[in-house]
Amino acid sequence: SGVKVSMGRVLDGFAPHMKNYDKKYTFLLSDQEEPGEDDVVEILKNTGAQILLNYLPVGSEEATKFYASCALKARVGFINCMPVFIASDRDWGRRFEEQNVPIIGDDIKSQVGATIVHRVLTHLFKNRGVKLERTYQLNTGGNTDFLNMLDRSRLSSKKKSKTESVQSQLGELRLPEENIHIGPSDWVAWQKDNKICFIRMEGKLFGDIPMNLELRLSVEDSPNSGGVVIDAIRCCKLAIDRGKGGILYSPSAYFMKHPPKQFNDEEAHQMTEEFIQGLREA
């Protein structure tokens, strides 16, 4: 294809505990010299890049902010697929607005993954008048993503993003913190790229009759957001072609777990269709 892969800036993108595992499981650090911000900006400009796509490992707070800054300086669109809050952060959002650079974020949804299924079921409970009282979502996998997340200090934004994605569907009936648990649970090497999700929801029907729902979901983890991010790229390119910068609220609400403004998935889908058709500015 003629595409050159250039060395990136590591910063906090590599968790120290990853060094303790066999190379067949973990990330391998390059010994090439890391570029500075000016170098990355120059590469983006010289290659004619239009969009910078961020898929760094969970917990890469410094590295994500580094690349967001590079996107602003190079004036290329930014799609933040990771749970580091850029589009949903007021100061970062304002910077993209001021520079008229489009941004979609934060934290990509899978096509059919744990969080989108949990969101839809939560919305169903609310619409059907079921009082949700407790719920959990437990996830295991055997890829480098789950190995990276064994360092619990890297999970703060991830857990917040996934939890808020579900809580947002409850409106004023949000669950107390002790009654909702959502997040990665463990790394199981032999699962490889297979992700297993267990969801349990407990609630009350009419007449205070108790009910519960349990669900097991099995998916190949790595490609599960591929189709979603392709649509996000298309929407970002539409904004570029239209000269529209700043936060793209509609695509962010539909494609991302932690957008600047949450909507239910039916509303977000309709908004995104309207954005595509040019009926909605952002």
C-alpha positions as CSV (number, residue, x, y, z in Angstrom):
1,S,0.0,0.0,0.0
2,G,3.0,2.3,0.4
3,V,2.0,3.5,3.8
4,K,4.9,4.1,6.1
5,V,4.5,3.2,9.8
6,S,6.4,5.8,11.9
7,M,7.5,5.5,15.5
8,G,5.1,7.1,17.9
9,R,5.3,8.7,21.3
10,V,4.9,6.1,24.1
11,L,4.5,8.2,27.3
12,D,2.1,6.2,29.5
13,G,0.9,4.0,26.7
14,F,2.9,1.0,28.1
15,A,2.0,-0.2,31.5
16,P,5.1,-1.4,33.6
17,H,3.6,-4.7,34.5
18,M,3.4,-5.7,30.8
19,K,7.2,-6.3,30.9
20,N,6.6,-9.3,33.2
21,Y,4.8,-11.5,30.6
22,D,5.9,-13.7,27.7
23,K,6.3,-11.7,24.5
24,K,3.6,-13.8,22.8
25,Y,1.1,-12.1,25.2
26,T,2.3,-8.5,25.7
27,F,3.2,-5.3,23.9
28,L,6.8,-5.1,22.6
29,L,8.5,-1.7,22.9
30,S,10.5,-0.5,20.0
31,D,14.0,0.7,20.5
32,Q,13.6,3.5,17.9
33,E,13.9,7.1,19.0
34,E,10.5,8.6,20.0
35,P,9.3,11.7,18.1
36,G,8.5,15.0,19.7
37,E,5.2,16.9,19.2
38,D,6.7,18.9,16.3
39,D,7.8,15.7,14.6
40,V,4.3,14.2,14.8
41,V,2.7,17.3,13.6
42,E,5.1,17.5,10.7
43,I,4.4,13.9,9.7
44,L,0.6,14.5,9.8
45,K,1.0,17.5,7.6
46,N,3.5,16.0,5.1
47,T,1.5,12.8,4.6
48,G,-1.7,14.7,3.9
49,A,-3.5,13.0,6.8
50,Q,-7.0,14.3,7.4
51,I,-8.1,12.4,10.5
52,L,-6.1,11.1,13.5
53,L,-7.6,8.0,15.0
54,N,-6.8,7.2,18.7
55,Y,-6.8,3.6,19.7
56,L,-4.1,3.7,22.4
57,P,-4.2,1.2,25.3
58,V,-6.6,1.9,28.2
59,G,-5.0,4.2,30.7
60,S,-3.0,6.2,28.2
61,E,-4.0,9.6,29.6
62,E,-0.8,11.5,28.8
63,A,-0.4,9.9,25.4
64,T,-4.0,10.6,24.4
65,K,-3.7,14.2,25.3
66,F,-0.4,14.4,23.5
67,Y,-2.0,13.2,20.2
68,A,-5.1,15.4,20.7
69,S,-2.7,18.3,20.9
70,C,-0.9,17.1,17.7
71,A,-4.3,16.9,15.9
72,L,-5.1,20.5,16.8
73,K,-1.7,21.8,15.7
74,A,-1.8,19.8,12.5
75,R,-5.5,20.8,12.0
76,V,-6.7,17.2,11.3
77,G,-9.9,15.7,12.6
78,F,-9.6,13.6,15.8
79,I,-11.6,10.5,16.7
80,N,-11.0,9.4,20.2
81,C,-11.8,5.7,20.6
82,M,-10.4,5.4,24.1
83,P,-11.8,6.3,27.5
84,V,-9.7,9.4,28.1
85,F,-12.1,12.3,28.2
86,I,-11.3,14.8,25.4
87,A,-14.5,15.5,23.5
88,S,-16.4,15.3,26.8
89,D,-14.0,17.5,28.6
90,R,-15.1,21.2,28.5
91,D,-11.6,22.7,28.1
92,W,-10.6,20.3,25.3
93,G,-13.9,20.6,23.6
94,R,-13.5,24.4,23.6
95,R,-10.0,24.1,22.0
96,F,-11.4,22.0,19.1
97,E,-14.2,24.5,18.7
98,E,-11.8,27.5,18.6
99,Q,-9.6,25.8,16.1
100,N,-12.5,24.6,14.0
101,V,-11.2,21.1,14.0
102,P,-13.8,18.3,14.2
103,I,-13.7,15.8,17.0
104,I,-15.8,12.6,17.8
105,G,-15.4,11.0,21.2
106,D,-15.0,9.5,23.7
107,D,-14.6,5.7,24.0
108,I,-15.9,3.7,21.0
109,K,-18.9,1.4,21.3
110,S,-18.6,-2.1,19.8
111,Q,-21.1,-3.1,17.1
112,V,-22.7,-5.6,19.5
113,G,-20.7,-5.5,22.7
114,A,-21.1,-5.6,26.4
115,T,-22.0,-2.0,27.0
116,I,-24.4,-1.5,24.0
117,V,-26.3,-4.6,25.1
118,H,-26.4,-3.4,28.7
119,R,-27.6,0.0,27.6
120,V,-30.4,-1.4,25.5
121,L,-31.6,-3.7,28.3
122,T,-31.5,-0.9,30.8
123,H,-33.5,1.3,28.4
124,L,-36.0,-1.6,27.9
125,F,-36.4,-2.0,31.7
126,K,-37.1,1.8,32.0
127,N,-39.6,1.8,29.1
128,R,-41.4,-1.3,30.5
129,G,-41.8,0.2,33.9
130,V,-39.4,-2.3,35.6
131,K,-37.6,-0.7,38.6
132,L,-33.9,-1.7,38.2
133,E,-32.4,-2.1,41.6
134,R,-29.0,-3.7,41.0
135,T,-26.8,-4.7,38.1
136,Y,-23.3,-5.9,37.2
137,Q,-21.3,-6.4,34.0
138,L,-18.3,-8.6,34.3
139,N,-15.9,-9.1,31.4
140,T,-12.9,-11.5,30.7
141,G,-10.6,-11.8,27.8
142,G,-7.2,-13.1,26.8
143,N,-5.8,-10.3,24.5
144,T,-3.3,-7.5,25.3
145,D,-6.2,-5.2,26.1
146,F,-7.3,-7.3,29.0
147,L,-3.7,-7.9,30.1
148,N,-3.0,-4.2,30.1
149,M,-6.1,-3.7,32.3
150,L,-4.7,-5.9,35.1
151,D,-3.2,-2.7,36.3
152,R,-6.3,-1.4,38.1
153,S,-4.8,2.1,38.3
154,R,-5.4,2.5,34.6
155,L,-9.1,1.7,34.8
156,S,-10.6,4.8,36.4
157,S,-11.8,6.5,33.2
158,K,-12.7,3.1,31.6
159,K,-15.0,2.2,34.5
160,K,-16.5,5.7,34.6
161,S,-17.2,5.6,30.8
162,K,-18.9,2.2,30.8
163,T,-20.9,2.9,34.0
164,E,-22.1,6.3,32.8
165,S,-23.1,4.8,29.5
166,V,-25.5,2.5,31.3
167,Q,-26.6,5.0,34.0
168,S,-27.5,7.6,31.4
169,Q,-30.4,5.4,30.3
170,L,-32.1,5.6,33.7
171,G,-32.8,9.3,33.7
172,E,-33.6,10.4,37.2
173,L,-33.7,6.8,38.5
174,R,-29.9,6.4,38.5
175,L,-28.6,3.6,40.7
176,P,-26.5,4.2,43.9
177,E,-22.8,3.5,43.3
178,E,-22.9,0.3,45.4
179,N,-25.7,-1.2,43.2
180,I,-23.9,-1.0,39.9
181,H,-20.6,-2.6,38.9
182,I,-19.3,-2.4,35.4
183,G,-15.8,-3.1,34.2
184,P,-13.1,-5.5,33.0
185,S,-12.7,-8.4,35.5
186,D,-9.7,-10.5,34.5
187,W,-7.3,-11.7,31.9
188,V,-7.6,-15.3,30.9
189,A,-4.8,-16.2,28.5
190,W,-6.5,-19.1,26.7
191,Q,-9.5,-17.0,25.8
192,K,-7.1,-15.0,23.4
193,D,-9.2,-12.5,21.5
194,N,-12.5,-14.0,22.7
195,K,-14.3,-11.7,25.2
196,I,-16.9,-13.1,27.5
197,C,-19.4,-10.8,29.2
198,F,-21.8,-11.7,32.0
199,I,-24.6,-9.3,32.8
200,R,-27.0,-9.6,35.7
201,M,-29.9,-7.2,36.3
202,E,-32.3,-7.4,39.3
203,G,-35.5,-5.4,39.5
204,K,-39.1,-5.2,40.5
205,L,-42.2,-5.6,38.2
206,F,-45.7,-4.4,38.9
207,G,-46.8,-5.1,42.4
208,D,-43.2,-5.2,43.6
209,I,-42.7,-8.7,42.1
210,P,-39.0,-9.5,41.9
211,M,-37.4,-10.5,38.7
212,N,-33.8,-11.0,37.4
213,L,-32.1,-11.3,34.0
214,E,-28.8,-13.0,33.3
215,L,-27.0,-12.9,30.0
216,R,-23.8,-14.3,28.6
217,L,-22.2,-12.7,25.5
218,S,-19.3,-14.1,23.6
219,V,-17.6,-12.0,20.9
220,E,-14.3,-11.6,19.1
221,D,-13.1,-8.5,20.8
222,S,-10.6,-6.7,18.5
223,P,-12.7,-6.4,15.3
224,N,-16.0,-5.7,17.2
225,S,-15.7,-1.9,16.8
226,G,-14.3,-1.9,13.3
227,G,-17.5,-1.2,11.5
228,V,-18.5,1.5,14.0
229,V,-15.3,3.4,13.7
230,I,-15.5,3.3,9.9
231,D,-18.8,5.1,10.2
232,A,-17.2,7.5,12.6
233,I,-14.5,8.2,10.1
234,R,-17.1,8.9,7.4
235,C,-18.9,11.3,9.6
236,C,-15.7,13.1,10.5
237,K,-14.8,13.4,6.8
238,L,-18.3,14.9,6.1
239,A,-17.6,17.5,8.7
240,I,-14.2,18.3,7.1
241,D,-15.8,18.6,3.7
242,R,-18.5,20.9,5.1
243,G,-15.9,23.1,6.9
244,K,-17.5,22.1,10.3
245,G,-15.2,21.9,13.3
246,G,-15.6,21.4,17.0
247,I,-17.5,18.6,18.7
248,L,-19.7,16.5,16.5
249,Y,-22.4,15.8,19.0
250,S,-24.7,13.4,17.0
251,P,-22.0,11.0,15.8
252,S,-20.4,11.1,19.3
253,A,-23.7,10.2,21.0
254,Y,-24.2,7.3,18.6
255,F,-20.7,5.9,18.3
256,M,-19.2,6.5,21.7
257,K,-19.8,5.4,25.3
258,H,-18.9,8.7,26.9
259,P,-20.0,11.5,24.5
260,P,-20.4,15.1,25.6
261,K,-24.2,14.7,25.6
262,Q,-25.9,11.3,26.3
263,F,-29.0,10.2,24.4
264,N,-30.7,6.9,24.1
265,D,-29.6,4.9,21.1
266,E,-32.7,5.4,19.0
267,E,-32.4,9.2,19.4
268,A,-28.7,9.2,18.7
269,H,-29.2,7.0,15.6
270,Q,-31.8,9.5,14.3
271,M,-29.6,12.5,15.1
272,T,-26.7,10.9,13.2
273,E,-28.8,10.1,10.2
274,E,-29.9,13.8,10.2
275,F,-26.2,14.9,10.4
276,I,-25.3,12.6,7.5
277,Q,-28.1,14.1,5.4
278,G,-27.0,17.6,6.3
279,L,-30.2,18.4,8.3
280,R,-28.2,18.8,11.5
281,E,-25.0,20.8,11.8
282,A,-23.3,18.6,14.4
